[in-house]
Amino acid sequence: MKKTAFFAGLFALLVFLPAIASAEENVVNADSWNKKITYGFGMEYGRRIVLTQSQRPNPDIFLGSFQVVIPFYTPPKNRFIQNISVSPQATFGTLISPRETIVGFELPLRIHFRPSGRNRFFADLGPGINNVGHRDRVEVSGRLQFSLLGRFGIERRLSEKSSRTWELSGGFRHYSDGGTHRRNQDFNAIMIRLAINF
């Protein structure tokens, strides 16, 4: 519980300090944020949430990802939302102990909120499908795992003239076999993610 509170506090600190600092910057027109297709590379680290006594507190989860963000809808005259995108991503990583490898494909929707200066908030939510490779698969009940991810974060330009951005986000991941096995042992984790986009 203490580690969960630590991650939540760290995320809040890293997200809201840049947002407060940006209030002193000149506001950049929302159209200056490129609406073209972007791609990025990210790294995620997560801590398992223990929901039942039968689940062990370990392991942690570590993921890398390649992501493409494709805008497809811009709400007319919306004060809060800049655009909505589909954001397919390939993930690859491991449950740290025992070492169960994870390879997956996810298709979340991304909402970009109106930018302020060099900062722009976003929210992701969407499903995925994954393959867990381990001869025992101790932490999950089968090779085929469905996933649901949700996260909220901030995207910040490297400079006023640069289209490159870094993003920091926090959220959750849920893995489940969707009832394809009699023993449906799911896996839930709180995640923090750092990525760079081009």
Disulfide bonds with the S-S distance in Angstrom:
none
